């Protein structure tokens, strides 16, 4: 840069003026690129084989998955804020603070990520899942019963997202747009991006893959039905350290006040999910984790609620979020296909939300093989036929468990206890384990 400035001085005033004008033009150009997308972006007016709206875990995995065969745009304002290069170059050390958001990956999801050469640097495998209610022996799901070393892995979302970001940044096939989507014309597959101008910038694609979550802008722009259920409880997620390690066991306990879940992380760290009333959740989250007195109060409530097998539990951070499930009536519309939470979401009690999204991608990966297959209605119908029934079954099962265990009527309690005993029968127990690990027997019939 200094060399260029010196050359400008040596060449005289006129050349200096030309240089300044070029700098102004370059600055304007750079600004436009940053508004429309990352430096690797094709810019406004570009056409792509595949445009992915949503840069969450499923959207980014889709981009990495299909980058070997398509020219791709991926759009997300919050995920790529500041440019994908800065985010992708972030270094996650082994001793870094734990992410509040965690995901239970089953064997199928982890295999899929490994097939994309995604290396998750910090996670905790679990071999058993225990579920119980007071007065009933725990229902235990053990990986050994299906000849598997583990049932799954608990990983921080940040540790999954980071290697996906690195792959996206390194790919010449993927253009990144850090913009809000402000309009969508389904008849032309034309996406309008908010670039600060009145009319916005536009890009188009042969296929739009909507991975923009539960409140999907693309879905809400189209005449697609959506069955949504809001639950009466909130989830309080608590990052804790425990006195005793629980490295290979995750569990759920049902109480009249709500369910509690334990998800082990590396070392003596864990994530607790505490389902409770909105009022109590509001009180708990009003306590500040950077205030010593509030920390003591929160820990007192936590220790009174959670079972003693964890030993001394110390909460470090906590947040809450509402509970909502939904399922859309069609997984495609024209040349738009929906995946992940844009199509379906279930109660987090099941720990299967991300796994269902990864299953969506695995099916599409076997259908979208070339350019022609991207616009095949037969492929869209096949995808829907394979995924909608299984996602609906997962949703119905989880809703049934949540509502059944959330009911204090004595007759319902007897029914729950009977259900736990039946689920413990070897044949059914193995079937449930296979479904949870992603080795679904039902898939063979779809």
C-alpha positions in Angstrom: 0.0 0.0 0.0 2.8 2.4 0.9 4.6 1.6 -2.4 1.4 2.5 -4.3 1.1 5.8 -2.5 4.8 6.7 -3.2 4.3 5.8 -6.9 1.3 8.2 -7.0 3.4 11.0 -5.6 6.2 10.4 -8.0 3.9 10.5 -11.0 2.7 14.0 -10.3 -0.6 15.7 -9.3 -2.7 14.5 -12.3 -1.9 10.9 -11.6 -2.6 11.5 -8.0 -6.1 12.7 -8.9 -6.7 9.7 -11.0 -5.5 7.5 -8.2 -7.9 9.2 -5.7 -10.8 8.7 -8.1 -9.9 5.0 -8.5 -9.8 4.7 -4.7 -13.2 6.2 -4.4 -14.5 3.8 -7.1 -12.9 0.9 -5.3 -14.4 1.9 -2.0 -17.9 2.1 -3.5 -17.4 -1.3 -5.1 -16.1 -2.8 -1.9 -19.1 -1.4 0.0 -21.5 -2.9 -2.5 -19.9 -6.3 -2.3 -20.1 -6.2 1.5 -23.7 -5.2 1.4 -24.8 -7.9 -1.1 -22.5 -10.6 0.1 -19.1 -11.8 1.0 -16.1 -11.1 -1.2 -16.5 -14.6 -2.7 -20.1 -13.7 -3.7 -21.2 -13.5 -7.3 -22.9 -10.2 -6.5 -26.3 -8.8 -7.3 -28.2 -10.2 -10.2 -26.4 -13.6 -10.1 -28.0 -16.8 -11.0 -27.3 -20.0 -9.1 -28.1 -23.7 -9.3 -29.1 -23.7 -5.7 -29.9 -20.9 -3.3 -30.0 -21.8 0.4 -31.9 -19.4 2.6 -30.7 -19.8 6.2 -27.2 -20.3 7.5 -27.9 -22.4 10.5 -26.5 -25.8 11.1 -28.7 -27.5 8.5 -28.4 -24.7 5.9 -24.6 -24.7 6.1 -24.4 -28.5 6.0 -26.5 -28.4 2.9 -24.1 -25.9 1.3 -21.1 -28.1 2.1 -22.9 -31.3 1.0 -23.9 -29.9 -2.5 -20.8 -27.8 -3.3 -19.3 -30.7 -5.2 -21.9 -30.5 -7.9 -23.6 -27.1 -7.9 -23.0 -23.4 -7.9 -24.5 -22.3 -4.6 -25.6 -19.1 -2.8 -26.2 -19.2 0.9 -28.0 -16.3 2.6 -28.1 -15.4 6.3 -27.7 -12.0 7.9 -26.8 -13.0 11.5 -24.6 -16.0 10.8 -22.4 -14.3 8.3 -22.4 -10.8 9.8 -19.1 -9.1 9.3 -18.1 -11.5 6.5 -17.6 -15.2 6.5 -13.8 -14.9 6.4 -13.6 -13.4 9.9 -16.0 -16.0 11.3 -14.4 -18.9 9.6 -10.9 -17.9 10.9 -12.1 -17.9 14.5 -10.0 -20.3 16.5 -11.8 -22.5 19.1 -9.4 -23.7 21.8 -9.9 -26.8 23.9 -10.3 -24.7 27.0 -12.6 -22.1 25.5 -15.9 -21.3 27.3 -18.7 -23.8 26.5 -21.4 -22.7 24.1 -24.9 -22.4 25.7 -26.4 -24.2 22.7 -25.8 -27.9 22.4 -27.1 -30.7 20.1 -27.5 -34.4 20.7 -26.1 -36.0 17.5 -27.1 -39.5 16.8 -24.9 -42.0 14.9 -26.5 -41.3 11.6 -26.0 -37.5 11.9 -22.4 -37.9 13.0 -21.7 -40.3 10.1 -23.2 -37.7 7.7 -21.0 -34.9 9.1 -17.9 -37.1 8.8 -18.8 -37.8 5.2 -18.5 -34.1 4.6 -15.1 -34.1 6.4 -16.5 -32.1 9.3 -14.3 -32.6 12.4 -16.0 -31.7 15.7 -13.2 -30.8 18.1 -15.0 -31.1 21.5 -18.0 -33.4 22.2 -19.1 -36.0 24.8 -20.3 -39.5 23.7 -23.0 -41.2 25.7 -23.8 -44.9 25.9 -27.0 -44.8 28.0 -30.2 -42.9 28.2 -32.2 -43.2 31.4 -35.8 -42.0 31.7 -37.9 -42.2 34.9 -40.7 -40.9 37.0 -40.8 -41.0 40.8 -42.0 -44.4 42.0 -41.0 -46.2 38.8 -37.8 -48.0 38.0 -35.8 -46.1 35.3 -36.2 -47.1 31.7 -32.7 -47.6 30.4 -31.7 -47.5 26.7 -28.2 -49.0 26.3 -26.1 -49.0 23.1 -24.9 -52.5 23.8 -28.4 -53.9 23.2 -28.0 -52.9 19.5 -24.3 -53.7 19.3 -23.3 -50.0 19.1 -20.5 -48.4 21.1 -22.5 -45.3 21.7 -26.1 -44.0 21.3 -24.9 -40.5 20.3 -22.8 -37.5 21.1 -23.5 -34.2 22.8 -21.8 -31.4 21.0 -21.8 -27.6 21.3 -23.5 -25.9 18.3 -20.4 -23.7 17.9 -18.2 -26.7 17.5 -20.4 -28.1 14.7 -20.9 -24.7 13.0 -17.2 -23.7 12.9 -15.9 -26.4 10.7 -18.9 -25.9 8.4 -18.0 -22.2 8.1 -14.4 -23.1 7.3 -15.6 -25.4 4.5 -17.9 -22.7 3.1 -15.2 -20.1 3.2 -12.7 -22.4 1.4 -15.2 -23.4 -1.4 -15.1 -21.6 -4.7 -18.6 -23.0 -5.5 -20.3 -21.2 -2.6 -21.2 -17.5 -2.5 -22.1 -16.1 0.8 -24.6 -13.3 1.3 -24.8 -11.6 4.7 -28.2 -10.0 4.0 -31.7 -10.1 5.2 -34.2 -11.6 2.7 -36.9 -8.9 2.1 -38.8 -10.5 -0.8 -39.4 -13.7 -2.7 -41.1 -14.3 -6.1 -41.8 -18.0 -6.2 -42.8 -18.0 -9.9 -39.3 -16.9 -10.9 -37.4 -18.2 -7.8 -36.2 -14.6 -7.4 -34.9 -13.6 -4.0 -34.7 -9.9 -3.0 -32.0 -9.0 -0.5 -31.9 -6.0 1.7 -28.8 -4.1 0.7 -29.8 -0.7 2.1 -31.3 0.5 -1.1 -35.0 1.1 -1.8 -35.5 -1.9 -4.1 -32.8 -4.2 -2.8 -30.6 -6.6 -4.8 -31.8 -9.7 -6.5 -30.5 -13.2 -7.1 -32.2 -16.2 -8.6 -31.7 -20.0 -8.6 -33.0 -23.2 -10.2 -33.9 -24.4 -6.8 -34.4 -22.5 -3.5 -33.7 -24.6 -0.4 -35.5 -23.0 2.6 -33.5 -23.7 5.7 -34.5 -20.5 7.5 -35.9 -22.0 10.6 -39.2 -22.1 12.4 -40.3 -18.6 11.4 -39.2 -19.2 7.8 -39.6 -16.1 5.6 -39.7 -18.2 2.5 -42.5 -20.5 3.9 -44.5 -17.5 5.1 -44.3 -16.0 1.6 -46.0 -19.1 0.1 -49.5 -20.6 0.4 -48.4 -23.5 2.6 -50.3 -24.8 5.6 -48.5 -25.0 8.9 -49.8 -26.8 12.0 -48.2 -25.1 15.0 -48.5 -26.0 18.7 -47.3 -23.6 21.5 -46.5 -25.4 24.7 -47.5 -24.0 28.1 -44.0 -24.4 29.6 -40.6 -22.7 29.0 -37.2 -24.4 28.8 -34.4 -23.0 31.0 -31.0 -24.2 29.7 -28.3 -24.1 32.4 -24.6 -24.6 31.8 -23.2 -26.3 34.9 -20.2 -28.0 36.4 -20.9 -31.2 38.4 -19.0 -32.8 41.3 -19.2 -36.3 39.8 -18.5 -37.1 36.1 -21.5 -38.5 34.2 -19.7 -39.0 31.0 -21.6 -41.8 29.3 -25.1 -41.2 30.5 -27.8 -38.7 29.6 -31.1 -38.8 31.4 -34.6 -37.3 31.7 -36.7 -37.2 34.8 -40.4 -36.4 34.8 -42.0 -34.6 37.8 -45.4 -33.0 38.3 -43.8 -29.5 37.8 -42.1 -30.5 34.5 -39.4 -32.6 33.0 -35.7 -32.2 33.6 -32.9 -33.4 31.3 -29.1 -33.8 31.8 -26.7 -33.7 28.8 -23.1 -34.4 29.6 -20.3 -32.4 28.1 -16.5 -32.7 28.1 -14.9 -33.0 31.6 -17.2 -32.3 34.5 -19.3 -29.9 32.5 -23.0 -30.4 31.5 -26.0 -28.8 30.1 -29.3 -29.0 32.0 -32.7 -28.4 30.5 -35.3 -27.4 33.0 -38.9 -27.4 31.8 -41.1 -25.2 33.9 -43.8 -22.6 34.0 -43.3 -19.2 32.2 -43.6 -17.3 35.5 -40.9 -19.5 37.2 -38.7 -19.3 34.1 -39.0 -15.5 34.1 -38.0 -15.4 37.8 -35.0 -17.7 37.2 -33.7 -15.7 34.2 -34.2 -12.5 36.1 -31.3 -13.7 38.3 -28.0 -12.5 36.8 -25.1 -14.9 36.4 -22.6 -12.2 37.0 -24.1 -11.3 40.4 -22.8 -13.4 43.3 -26.0 -13.2 45.3 -28.1 -14.1 42.3 -25.8 -17.0 41.5 -26.2 -18.4 45.0 -30.0 -18.0 44.7 -30.2 -19.8 41.4 -27.9 -22.6 42.5 -30.1 -23.1 45.6 -33.2 -23.5 43.4 -31.3 -25.8 41.0 -30.1 -28.1 43.8 -33.5 -28.3 45.3 -34.9 -29.4 41.9 -32.3 -31.7 40.4 -31.6 -35.3 41.7 -28.6 -35.9 44.0 -26.6 -38.2 41.7 -24.8 -35.2 40.1 -23.3 -34.3 43.5 -22.6 -30.6 44.0 -23.9 -28.7 40.9 -22.8 -25.2 40.2 -24.6 -23.1 37.5 -22.4 -20.9 35.4 -24.9 -19.4 32.9 -28.5 -19.8 32.0 -31.1 -18.7 29.4 -34.7 -19.6 28.6 -36.7 -20.0 25.5 -40.4 -20.8 24.6 -41.4 -24.3 23.5 -43.2 -24.7 20.1 -43.7 -27.5 17.6 -44.8 -27.3 14.0 -45.2 -29.3 10.8 -46.0 -27.9 7.4 -48.5 -29.4 5.0 -46.1 -29.7 2.0 -42.3 -30.0 1.8 -42.1 -28.3 -1.6 -43.8 -25.6 -3.6 -42.8 -25.1 -7.3 -39.0 -25.1 -7.2 -38.8 -24.5 -3.4 -37.9 -27.3 -1.0 -38.1 -27.1 2.8 -35.6 -28.7 5.2 -35.0 -28.8 8.9 -36.9 -26.4 11.2 -38.4 -24.6 8.2 -40.4 -27.8 7.6 -40.8 -29.3 11.0 -39.8 -28.8 14.7 -40.4 -30.9 17.7 -40.3 -30.6 21.5 -36.6 -30.6 22.5 -37.4 -33.3 25.0 -36.7 -35.8 22.3 -33.3 -34.4 21.4 -34.0 -35.2 17.8 -34.6 -31.8 16.1 -31.2 -31.5 14.4 -31.1 -35.2 13.6 -34.3 -35.0 11.7 -32.9 -32.1 9.7 -29.7 -34.0 8.8 -31.9 -36.9 7.7 -33.7 -34.5 5.3 -30.4 -33.6 3.8 -29.3 -37.3 3.5 -32.4 -38.1 1.4 -31.9 -35.0 -0.8 -28.2 -35.9 -1.2 -29.3 -39.2 -2.9 -31.8 -37.4 -5.1 -30.0 -34.3 -6.3 -27.2 -35.7 -8.4 -27.0 -33.3 -11.3 -28.6 -30.1 -12.6 -31.7 -31.8 -14.1 -32.5 -33.5 -10.8 -32.7 -30.2 -9.0 -35.9 -29.3 -10.8 -37.5 -32.7 -10.9 -40.9 -32.7 -9.3 -40.6 -36.5 -9.0 -37.6 -35.9 -6.7 -39.5 -33.4 -4.6 -42.4 -35.9 -4.2 -40.0 -38.7 -3.3 -38.3 -36.5 -0.7 -41.7 -35.7 0.8 -42.8 -39.3 0.8 -39.7 -40.4 2.6 -39.4 -37.7 5.2 -42.9 -36.4 6.0 -44.2 -39.6 7.6 -41.1 -40.1 9.7 -41.0 -36.5 10.9 -44.8 -36.6 11.6 -44.3 -39.8 13.7 -41.4 -38.2 15.7 -43.6 -35.2 16.3 -46.6 -37.3 17.4 -44.5 -39.5 19.7 -42.8 -36.5 21.3 -46.1 -34.6 21.8 -47.6 -37.8 23.3 -44.8 -38.2 25.8 -44.8 -34.5 26.7 -48.5 -34.3 27.3 -48.7 -37.7 29.0 -46.0 -37.0 31.5 -47.2 -33.5 32.0 -50.6 -34.7 33.3 -51.1 -35.0 37.1 -54.4 -37.0 36.9 -53.9 -40.3 38.9 -55.2 -42.5 36.1 -52.7 -40.9 33.7 -49.9 -41.6 36.1 -50.9 -45.3 36.1 -50.9 -45.3 32.3 -47.5 -43.6 32.2 -46.0 -46.2 34.6 -47.4 -49.0 32.4 -46.0 -47.4 29.3 -42.6 -47.2 30.8 -42.7 -50.9 31.7 -43.9 -51.8 28.2 -41.1 -49.7 26.6 -38.7 -51.6 28.7 -39.5 -54.9 27.0 -36.5 -56.0 25.0 -38.1 -56.0 21.5 -39.7 -52.5 21.9 -36.6 -51.2 23.7 -34.4 -52.2 20.8 -36.8 -50.6 18.3 -36.8 -47.3 20.2 -33.0 -47.3 20.4 -32.7 -47.9 16.6 -35.0 -45.0 15.9 -33.1 -42.8 18.3 -29.7 -43.6 16.8 -31.0 -42.9 13.3 -31.0 -46.6 12.2 -34.8 -46.5 11.6 -36.4 -49.7 10.4 -39.4 -47.6 9.1 -37.1 -46.0 6.5 -36.9 -49.3 4.7 -40.6 -49.2 3.9 -40.7 -45.6 2.6 
